[in-house]
Amino acid sequence: MSTDVPDLTRFGPDEAWRLGSRLVEACRRCALPVAIDVRLGAQQVFHAALPGSSADNDRWASRKGRIAWHFGLPSLEVWRRYVGDDGDPMAFLTAFALPVDKYFPAGGAVPITVGGAVVGVLAVSGLESSEDHALAVAAVRELANDAEQSNESEPRNEGVGE
């Protein structure tokens, strides 16, 4: 599953703003009651709480985001690998010495990678875990597609200064 989140060529505050802003626009069009959190390293670089979301969604996004960062995997994949539908999330958290108030393995957070290294996290909370996950993956995929297109359309300086 982790292969469904594309690797980016770069990710900084500007890309975080585009990622978050576009996701907000898409969620507003569908009236989705979500909180969106984008982190670059330890810094929160984007946050939005759409109508119908609550402070609980902010906390869930943070907890899911920490799982994605800790494992370098989408939080839904962590759930499927280590907990599953019949598993005990509290036993999982205990086994990894992760406090329940800071971490939880539920879908909706994906690591943002550049060159295979985790540099940030996008977390969405407010819908079912699989729906939060799908929103996050689609948003990162759109950002990756934009980066590919902008790299293809950048002018080349071949022969300049020769």
C-alpha positions, 0 to 999 in steps of 0.5 A, spaced: 500 500 500 505 505 501 507 505 494 500 508 492 503 515 495 508 518 490 515 520 492 516 528 490 522 531 487 521 537 492 517 539 498 517 545 502 513 551 505 510 553 498 508 546 496 505 545 503 501 551 502 499 548 495 497 541 497 493 544 503 490 549 499 488 545 494 485 539 498 481 545 502 478 547 495 476 539 494 473 538 500 469 545 500 466 543 493 464 536 497 462 539 503 466 534 507 467 536 515 475 535 515 481 537 519 487 538 514 494 538 517 501 538 513 507 538 517 514 539 514 519 536 519 516 538 526 513 544 524 506 545 522 506 548 515 498 548 514 492 547 518 485 548 516 478 546 520 472 546 515 465 547 517 463 540 521 469 538 523 471 539 531 477 540 535 477 532 536 478 532 528 485 536 530 487 531 535 485 525 531 489 528 525 495 529 530 495 522 532 495 519 526 500 524 523 505 521 528 504 514 526 505 516 519 512 519 521 514 514 526 513 508 521 514 512 515 508 509 512 501 511 511 497 510 518 492 506 514 497 501 512 500 501 519 493 499 522 492 493 517 499 491 518 500 491 526 492 491 528 487 489 523 480 489 524 480 484 529 486 486 533 487 491 539 490 498 538 491 499 545 496 492 545 499 495 539 501 502 542 503 498 548 508 494 544 511 500 541 511 504 547 507 509 544 502 514 548 495 513 546 494 521 547 499 522 542 499 516 537 493 512 534 493 507 528 487 509 524 487 511 516 488 518 514 495 520 514 501 519 509 508 520 509 511 525 504 517 523 501 522 526 497 527 521 494 525 516 499 526 520 505 520 522 509 520 530 510 513 531 512 506 528 513 499 530 511 493 528 515 486 528 514 481 527 519 473 527 519 471 521 515 471 514 515 479 512 515 479 509 508 476 515 506 481 520 510 486 516 507 484 516 500 483 524 500 490 524 503 493 520 497 489 523 492 492 530 494 499 528 494 498 524 487 496 531 485 502 535 487 506 530 484 503 530 478 504 538 478 511 537 479 512 533 474 509 537 469 512 543 471 519 540 471 517 538 463 515 545 462 521 549 465 526 552 460 532 549 459 539 553 459 543 548 454 548 552 450 547 558 455 554 562 456 558 557 451 
